[in-house]
Amino acid sequence: MTKETAGTLATRTAGLVDFRATLEWDEAPPGPPSCLPSPAPFFRHDLGVDLDPAGTGMRVSGTIRAPTERGLGAGLELVMRAVGNAAALSGAVLEMRAFLECPPRAVPPGPLQELALYLWRNNFPARFAPSWEPAETGALPLGAGGEEEPLRDLLRESPFWKPS
């Protein structure tokens, strides 16, 4: 179950990239460079910046998400470009690492439609939308936002669906 609106069945799930960067200076710059891009419609991030107490180092860390491979790649490129530009303009030595934790994926339509029918037949609203949350392969992501217990109870009654 996801934090999406209750009854939302994910047609796609987001891919997730773990991103880390370190910027280091011989002397503390006058002000820390701005290096985080604004999220765009095709990607989101939860990146944060930590300055070391001496002011000669800065760490950027967090995740980048997108429901498509193209969006994930473009989001990663924007983040890397922003951090690289900040390092170049401030004279920092830069180290960046990115790790694909899980790729975006399409959810098989057959089981998704079966789950939607099961919800509708039991008077629970269902809708289809991409999810910004990653999901395990084989899982059918279902939004529970505020209705987790009623949904879990409904799924427990079924011999075909198991809530996670």
Contact map, one row per residue, 1 for C-alpha under 8 A:
11100000000000000000000000000000000000000000000000000000000000000000000000000000000000000000000000000000000000000000000000000000000000000000111100010000000000000011
11110000000000000000000000000000000000000000000000000000000000000000000000000000000000000000000000000000000000000000000000000000000010000000111110000000000000000000
11111100000000000000000000000000000000000000000000000000000000000000000000000000000000000000000000000000000000000000000000000000000000000000001110000000000000000000
01111101000000000000000000000000000000000000000000000000000000000000000000000000000000000000000000000000000000000000000000000000001000000000011110000000000000000000
00111111000000000000000000000000000000000000000000000000000000000000000000000000000000000000000000000000000000000000000000000000000000000000001111000000000000000000
00111111000000000000000000000000000000000000000000000000000000000000000000000000000000000000000000000000000000000000000000000100000000000000011111110000000000000000
00001111100000000000000000000000000000000000000000000000000000000000000000000000000000000000000000000000000000000000001000011110000000000000011100000000000000000000
00011111110000000000000000000000000000000000000000000000000000000000000000000000000000000000000000000000000000000000000000000111100000000000011100000000000000000000
00000011111000000000000000000000000000000000000000000000000000000000000000000000000000000000000000000000000000010001000000000111110000000001111000000000000000000000
00000001111110000000000000000000000000000000000000000000000000000000000000000000000000000000000000000000001000000000000000000001111000000001111000000000000000000000
00000000111110000000000000000000000000000000000000000000000000000000000000000000000000000000000000000000011110010000000000000001111000000000000000000000000000000000
00000000011111000000000000000000000000000000000000000000000000000010000000000000000000000000000000000001111000000000000000000000111000000000000000000000000000000000
00000000011111100000000000000000000000000000000000000000000000000010000000000000000000000000000000000001111000000000000000000000011111100000100000000000000000000000
00000000000111110000000000000000000000000000000000000000000000001111000000000000000000000000000000000011100000000000000000000000011111100000000000000000000000000000
00000000000011111000000000000000000000000000000000000000000000001111100100000000000000000000000000011111100000000000000000000000000011000000000000000000000000000000
00000000000001111100000000000000000000000000000000000000000000111100000100000000000000000000000000011111000000000000000000000000000001000000000000000000000000000000
00000000000000111110000000000000000000000000000000000000000000111000000100010000000000000000000001111100000000000000000000000000000000000000000000000000000000000000
00000000000000011111000000000000000000000000000000000000000011110000000000000000000000000000000001111000000000000000000000000000000000000000000000000000000000000000
00000000000000001111100000000000000000000000000000000000000111110000000000000000000000000000000111100000000000000000000000000000000000000000000000000000000000000000
00000000000000000111110000000000000000000000000000000000001111000000000000000000000000000000000111000000000000000000000000000000000000000000000000000000000000000000
00000000000000000011111000000000000000000000000000000000001110000000000000000000001000000000011110000000000000000000000000000000000000000000000000000000000000000000
00000000000000000001111100000000000000000000000000000000111100000000000000000000000000000000011100000000000000000000000000000000000000000000000000000000000000000000
00000000000000000000111110000000000000000000000000000000111000000000000000000000000000100001111000000000000000000000000000000000000000000000000000000000000000000000
00000000000000000000011111000000000000000000000000000001110000000000000000000000000000000001110000000000000000000000000000000000000000000000000000000000000000000000
00000000000000000000001111111000000000000000000000000001100000000000000000000000000000000011100000000000000000000000000000000000000000000000000000000000000000000000
00000000000000000000000111110000000000000000000000000001000000000000000000000000000000000000000000000000000000000000000000000000000000000000000000000000000000000000
00000000000000000000000011111000000000000000000000000011000000000000000000000000000000000000000000000000000000000000000000000000000000000000000000000000000000000000
00000000000000000000000011111100000000000000000000000111100000000000000000000000000000000000000000000000000000000000000000000000000000000000000000000000000000000000
00000000000000000000000010111111000000000000000000000011000000000000000000000000000000000100000000000000000000000000000000000000000000000000000000000000000000000000
00000000000000000000000000011111000000000000000000000000000000000000000000000000000000000000000000000000000000000000000000000000000000000000000000000000000000000000
00000000000000000000000000001111100000000000000000000000000000000000000000000000000000000000000000000000000000000000000000000000000000000000000000000000000000000000
00000000000000000000000000001111110000000000000000000000000000000000000000000000000000000000000000000000000000000000000000000000000000000000000000000000000000000000
00000000000000000000000000000011111000000000000000000000000000000000000000000000000001100100000000000000000000000000000000000000000000000000000000000000000000000000
00000000000000000000000000000001111100000000000000000000000000000000000000000000000001000000000000000000000000000000000000000000000000000000000000000000000000000000
00000000000000000000000000000000111110000000000000000000000000000000000000000010011011000000000000000000000000000000000000000000000000000000000000000000000000000000
00000000000000000000000000000000011111000000001000000000000000000000000000000010011000000000000000000000000000000000000000000000000000000000000000000000000000000000
00000000000000000000000000000000001111100000000000000000000000000000000000000110010000000000000000000000000000000000000000000000000000000000000000000000000000000000
00000000000000000000000000000000000111110000000000000000000000000000000000000000000000000000000000000000000000000000000000000000000000000000000000000000000000000000
00000000000000000000000000000000000011111111100000000000000000000000000000100000000000000000000000000000000000000000000000000000000000000000000000000000000000000000
00000000000000000000000000000000000001111111000000000000000000000000000000100000000000000000000000000000000000000000000000000000000000000000000000000000000000000000
00000000000000000000000000000000000000111111000000000000000000000000000000000000000000000000000000000000000000000000000000000000000000000000000000000000000000000000
00000000000000000000000000000000000000111111000000000000000000000110001100100000000000000000000000000000000000000000000000000000000000000000000000000000000000000000
00000000000000000000000000000000000000111111100000000000000000011110001101100000000000000000000000000000000000000000000000000000000000000000000000000000000000000000
00000000000000000000000000000000000000111111110000000000000000011100000000100000000000000000000000000000000000000000000000000000000000000000000000000000000000000000
00000000000000000000000000000000000000100011111000000000000001111000000000000000000000000000000000000000000000000000000000000000000000000000000000000000000000000000
00000000000000000000000000000000000000000001111100000000000001110000000000000000000000000000000000000000000000000000000000000000000000000000000000000000000000000000
00000000000000000000000000000000000100000000111110000000000111110000000000000000000000000000000000000000000000000000000000000000000000000000000000000000000000000000
00000000000000000000000000000000000000000000011111000000000111000000000000000000000000000000000000000000000000000000000000000000000000000000000000000000000000000000
00000000000000000000000000000000000000000000001111100000011110000000000000000000000000000000000000000000000000000000000000000000000000000000000000000000000000000000
00000000000000000000000000000000000000000000000111110000011100000000000000000000000000000000000000000000000000000000000000000000000000000000000000000000000000000000
00000000000000000000000000000000000000000000000011111011111000000000000000000000000000000000000000000000000000000000000000000000000000000000000000000000000000000000
00000000000000000000000000000000000000000000000001111111110000000000000000000000000000000000000000000000000000000000000000000000000000000000000000000000000000000000
00000000000000000000000000000000000000000000000000111111000000000000000000000000000000000000000000000000000000000000000000000000000000000000000000000000000000000000
00000000000000000000000000010000000000000000000000011111100000000000000000000000000000000000000000000000000000000000000000000000000000000000000000000000000000000000
00000000000000000000000000111000000000000000000000111111110000000000000000000000000000000000000000000000000000000000000000000000000000000000000000000000000000000000
00000000000000000000000111111000000000000000000000111111110000000000000000000000000000000000000000000000000000000000000000000000000000000000000000000000000000000000
00000000000000000000011110010000000000000000000000110111111000000000000000000000000000000000000000000000000000000000000000000000000000000000000000000000000000000000
00000000000000000000011100000000000000000000000011110011111100000000000000000000000000000000000000000000000000000000000000000000000000000000000000000000000000000000
00000000000000000001111000000000000000000000000011100000111110000000000000000000000000000000000000000000000000000000000000000000000000000000000000000000000000000000
00000000000000000011110000000000000000000000001111000000011111000000000000000000000000000000000000000000000000000000000000000000000000000000000000000000000000000000
00000000000000000111100000000000000000000000001110000000001111100000000000000000000000000000000000000000000000000000000000000000000000000000000000000000000000000000
00000000000000000111000000000000000000000000111100000000000111110000000000000000000000000000000000000000000000000000000000000000000000000000000000000000000000000000
00000000000000011110000000000000000000000000111000000000000011111000000000000000000000000000000000000000000000000000000000000000000000000000000000000000000000000000
00000000000000011110000000000000000000000011111000000000000001111100000100110000000000000000000000000000000000000000000000000000000000000000000000000000000000000000
00000000000001111000000000000000000000000011100000000000000000111110000100100000000000000000000000000000000000000000000000000000000110000000000000000000000000000000
00000000000001110000000000000000000000000111000000000000000000011111101100100000000000000000000000000001000000000000000000000000000100000000000000000000000000000000
00000000000111100000000000000000000000000110000000000000000000001111101100000000000000000000000000000001100000000000000000000000011100000000000000000000000000000000
00000000000001100000000000000000000000000000000000000000000000000111111100000000000000000000000000000001100000000000000000000000000000000000000000000000000000000000
00000000000000100000000000000000000000000000000000000000000000000111111110000000000000000000000000000011000000000000000000000000000000000000000000000000000000000000
00000000000000000000000000000000000000000000000000000000000000000001111111000000000000000000000000000000000000000000000000000000000000000000000000000000000000000000
00000000000000000000000000000000000000000110000000000000000000000111111111100000000000000000000000000000000000000000000000000000000000000000000000000000000000000000
00000000000000111000000000000000000000000110000000000000000000011111111111110000000000000000000000000000000000000000000000000000000000000000000000000000000000000000
00000000000000000000000000000000000000000000000000000000000000000000111111111000000000000000000000000000000000000000000000000000000000000000000000000000000000000000
00000000000000000000000000000000000000000010000000000000000000000000011111111100000000000000000000000000000000000000000000000000000000000000000000000000000000000000
00000000000000000000000000000000000000110111000000000000000000011100001111111110000000000000000000000000000000000000000000000000000000000000000000000000000000000000
00000000000000001000000000000000000000000000000000000000000000010000000111111111000000000000000000000000000000000000000000000000000000000000000000000000000000000000
00000000000000000000000000000000000000000000000000000000000000000000000011111111100000000000000000000000000000000000000000000000000000000000000000000000000000000000
00000000000000000000000000000000000010000000000000000000000000000000000001111111110000000000000000000000000000000000000000000000000000000000000000000000000000000000
00000000000000000000000000000000001110000000000000000000000000000000000000111111111000000000000000000000000000000000000000000000000000000000000000000000000000000000
00000000000000000000000000000000000000000000000000000000000000000000000000011111111100000000000100000000000000000000000000000000000000000000000000000000000000000000
00000000000000000000000000000000000000000000000000000000000000000000000000001111111110000000000000000000000000000000000000000000000000000000000000000000000000000000
00000000000000000000000000000000001110000000000000000000000000000000000000000111111111000000000000000000000000000000000000000000000000000000000000000000000000000000
00000000000000000000100000000000001100000000000000000000000000000000000000000011111111100000000000000000000000000000000000000000000000000000000000000000000000000000
00000000000000000000000000000000000000000000000000000000000000000000000000000001111111110000010000000000000000000000000000000000000000000000000000000000000000000000
00000000000000000000000000000000001000000000000000000000000000000000000000000000111111111000000000000000000000000000000000000000000000000000000000000000000000000000
00000000000000000000000000000000111000000000000000000000000000000000000000000000011111111100000000000000000000000000000000000000000000000000000000000000000000000000
00000000000000000000001000000000100000000000000000000000000000000000000000000000001111111111110000000000000000000000000000000000000000000000000000000000000000000000
00000000000000000000000000000000000000000000000000000000000000000000000000000000000111111111000000000000000000000000000000000000000000000000000000000000000000000000
00000000000000000000000000000000000000000000000000000000000000000000000000000000000011111111000000000000000000000000000000000000000000000000000000000000000000000000
00000000000000000000000000001000100000000000000000000000000000000000000000000000000001111111000000000000000000000000000000000000000000000000000000000000000000000000
00000000000000000000000010000000000000000000000000000000000000000000000000000000000000111111100000000000000000000000000000000000000000000000000000000000000000000000
00000000000000000000001110000000000000000000000000000000000000000000000000000000000000111111110000000000000000000000000000000000000000000000000000000000000000000000
00000000000000000000001110000000000000000000000000000000000000000000000000000000000000100011111000000000000000000000000000000000000000000000000000000000000000000000
00000000000000000000111100000000000000000000000000000000000000000000000000000000000100100001111100000000000000000000000000000000000000000000000000000000000000000000
00000000000000000000111000000000000000000000000000000000000000000000000000000000000000000000111110000000000000000000000000000000000000000000000000000000000000000000
00000000000000000011110000000000000000000000000000000000000000000000000000000001000000000000011111000000000000000000000000000000000000000000000000000000000000000000
00000000000000000011100000000000000000000000000000000000000000000000000000000000000000000000001111100000000000000000000000000000000000000000000000000000000000000000
00000000000000001111000000000000000000000000000000000000000000000000000000000000000000000000000111110000000000000000000000000000000000000000000000000000000000000000
00000000000000001110000000000000000000000000000000000000000000000000000000000000000000000000000011111000000000000000000000000000000000000000000000000000000000000000
00000000000000111100000000000000000000000000000000000000000000000000000000000000000000000000000001111110000000000000000000000000000000000000000000000000000000000000
00000000000000111100000000000000000000000000000000000000000000000000000000000000000000000000000000111110000000000000000000000000000000000000000000000000000000000000
00000000000000111000000000000000000000000000000000000000000000000000000000000000000000000000000000011111000000000000000000000000000001000000000000000000000000000000
00000000000001110000000000000000000000000000000000000000000000000000100000000000000000000000000000011111100000000000000000000000000000000000000000000000000000000000
00000000000111110000000000000000000000000000000000000000000000000111100000000000000000000000000000000111110000000000000000000000000001000000000000000000000000000000
00000000000111100000000000000000000000000000000000000000000000000011000000000000000000000000000000000011111000000000000000000000000000000000000000000000000000000000
00000000001110000000000000000000000000000000000000000000000000000000000000000000000000000000000000000001111100000000000000000000000000000000000000000000000000000000
00000000011110000000000000000000000000000000000000000000000000000000000000000000000000000000000000000000111110010000000000000000000000000001000000000000000000000000
00000000001000000000000000000000000000000000000000000000000000000000000000000000000000000000000000000000011111110000000000000000000000000000000000000000000000000000
00000000001000000000000000000000000000000000000000000000000000000000000000000000000000000000000000000000001111111000000000000000000000000000000000000000000000000000
00000000000000000000000000000000000000000000000000000000000000000000000000000000000000000000000000000000000111111100000000000000000000000000000000000000000000000000
00000000000000000000000000000000000000000000000000000000000000000000000000000000000000000000000000000000000111111110000000000000000000000001000000000000000000000000
00000000101000000000000000000000000000000000000000000000000000000000000000000000000000000000000000000000001111111111000000000000000000000001000000000000000000000000
00000000000000000000000000000000000000000000000000000000000000000000000000000000000000000000000000000000000011111111100000000000000000000000000000000000000000000000
00000000000000000000000000000000000000000000000000000000000000000000000000000000000000000000000000000000000001111111110000000000000000000000000000000000000000000000
00000000000000000000000000000000000000000000000000000000000000000000000000000000000000000000000000000000000000111111111000000000000000000000000000000000000000000000
00000000100000000000000000000000000000000000000000000000000000000000000000000000000000000000000000000000000000011111111100000110000000000000000000000000000000000000
00000000000000000000000000000000000000000000000000000000000000000000000000000000000000000000000000000000000000001111111110000000000000000000000000000000000000000000
00000000000000000000000000000000000000000000000000000000000000000000000000000000000000000000000000000000000000000111111111000000000000000000000000000000000000000000
00000010000000000000000000000000000000000000000000000000000000000000000000000000000000000000000000000000000000000011111111111100000000000000000000000000000000000000
00000000000000000000000000000000000000000000000000000000000000000000000000000000000000000000000000000000000000000001111111111100000000000000000000000000000000000000
00000000000000000000000000000000000000000000000000000000000000000000000000000000000000000000000000000000000000000000111111110000000000000000000000000000000000000000
00000000000000000000000000000000000000000000000000000000000000000000000000000000000000000000000000000000000000000000011111110000000000000000000000000000000000000000
00000000000000000000000000000000000000000000000000000000000000000000000000000000000000000000000000000000000000000000001111111000000000000000000000000000000000000000
00000010000000000000000000000000000000000000000000000000000000000000000000000000000000000000000000000000000000000000001111111100000000000000000000000000000000000000
00000010000000000000000000000000000000000000000000000000000000000000000000000000000000000000000000000000000000000000001100111110000000000000000000000000000000000000
00000111100000000000000000000000000000000000000000000000000000000000000000000000000000000000000000000000000000000001001100011111000000000000000000000000000000000000
00000011100000000000000000000000000000000000000000000000000000000000000000000000000000000000000000000000000000000001000000001111100000000000000000000000000000000000
00000001111000000000000000000000000000000000000000000000000000000000000000000000000000000000000000000000000000000000000000000111110000000000000000000000000000000000
00000001111100000000000000000000000000000000000000000000000000000000000000000000000000000000000000000000000000000000000000000011111000000000000000000000000000000000
00000000111111000000000000000000000000000000000000000000000000000010000000000000000000000000000000000000000000000000000000000001111100000000000000000000000000000000
00010000011111000000000000000000000000000000000000000000000000000010000000000000000000000000000000000000000000000000000000000000111111000000000000000000000000000000
00000000000011000000000000000000000000000000000000000000000000001110000000000000000000000000000000000000000000000000000000000000011111000000000000000000000000000000
01000000000011100000000000000000000000000000000000000000000000001000000000000000000000000000000000000000000000000000000000000000001111100000000000000000000000000000
00000000000011110000000000000000000000000000000000000000000000000000000000000000000000000000000000000101000000000000000000000000001111110000000000000000000000000000
00000000000011000000000000000000000000000000000000000000000000000000000000000000000000000000000000000000000000000000000000000000000011111010100000000000000000000000
00000000000000000000000000000000000000000000000000000000000000000000000000000000000000000000000000000000000000000000000000000000000001111110000000000000000000000000
00000000000000000000000000000000000000000000000000000000000000000000000000000000000000000000000000000000000000000000000000000000000000111110000000000000000000000000
00000000000000000000000000000000000000000000000000000000000000000000000000000000000000000000000000000000000000000000000000000000000000011111000000000000000000000000
00000000000000000000000000000000000000000000000000000000000000000000000000000000000000000000000000000000000000000000000000000000000000111111100000000000000000000000
00000000110000000000000000000000000000000000000000000000000000000000000000000000000000000000000000000000001000110000000000000000000000000111110000000000000000000000
11000000110010000000000000000000000000000000000000000000000000000000000000000000000000000000000000000000000000000000000000000000000000100011111000000000000000000000
11010111110000000000000000000000000000000000000000000000000000000000000000000000000000000000000000000000000000000000000000000000000000000001111100000000000000000000
11111111110000000000000000000000000000000000000000000000000000000000000000000000000000000000000000000000000000000000000000000000000000000000111110000000000000000000
11111111000000000000000000000000000000000000000000000000000000000000000000000000000000000000000000000000000000000000000000000000000000000000011111110010000000000000
01111100000000000000000000000000000000000000000000000000000000000000000000000000000000000000000000000000000000000000000000000000000000000000001111110000000000000000
00001100000000000000000000000000000000000000000000000000000000000000000000000000000000000000000000000000000000000000000000000000000000000000000111110000000000000000
00000100000000000000000000000000000000000000000000000000000000000000000000000000000000000000000000000000000000000000000000000000000000000000000111111110000000000000
10000100000000000000000000000000000000000000000000000000000000000000000000000000000000000000000000000000000000000000000000000000000000000000000111111111000000000000
00000000000000000000000000000000000000000000000000000000000000000000000000000000000000000000000000000000000000000000000000000000000000000000000000111111100000000000
00000000000000000000000000000000000000000000000000000000000000000000000000000000000000000000000000000000000000000000000000000000000000000000000000111111110000000000
00000000000000000000000000000000000000000000000000000000000000000000000000000000000000000000000000000000000000000000000000000000000000000000000100111111111000000000
00000000000000000000000000000000000000000000000000000000000000000000000000000000000000000000000000000000000000000000000000000000000000000000000000011111111100000010
00000000000000000000000000000000000000000000000000000000000000000000000000000000000000000000000000000000000000000000000000000000000000000000000000001111111110000000
00000000000000000000000000000000000000000000000000000000000000000000000000000000000000000000000000000000000000000000000000000000000000000000000000000111111111000000
00000000000000000000000000000000000000000000000000000000000000000000000000000000000000000000000000000000000000000000000000000000000000000000000000000011111111001110
00000000000000000000000000000000000000000000000000000000000000000000000000000000000000000000000000000000000000000000000000000000000000000000000000000001111111101110
00000000000000000000000000000000000000000000000000000000000000000000000000000000000000000000000000000000000000000000000000000000000000000000000000000000111111100000
00000000000000000000000000000000000000000000000000000000000000000000000000000000000000000000000000000000000000000000000000000000000000000000000000000000011111111100
00000000000000000000000000000000000000000000000000000000000000000000000000000000000000000000000000000000000000000000000000000000000000000000000000000000000111111100
00000000000000000000000000000000000000000000000000000000000000000000000000000000000000000000000000000000000000000000000000000000000000000000000000000000000001111100
00000000000000000000000000000000000000000000000000000000000000000000000000000000000000000000000000000000000000000000000000000000000000000000000000000000001101111110
00000000000000000000000000000000000000000000000000000000000000000000000000000000000000000000000000000000000000000000000000000000000000000000000000000000001101111111
10000000000000000000000000000000000000000000000000000000000000000000000000000000000000000000000000000000000000000000000000000000000000000000000000000001001100001111
10000000000000000000000000000000000000000000000000000000000000000000000000000000000000000000000000000000000000000000000000000000000000000000000000000000000000000111
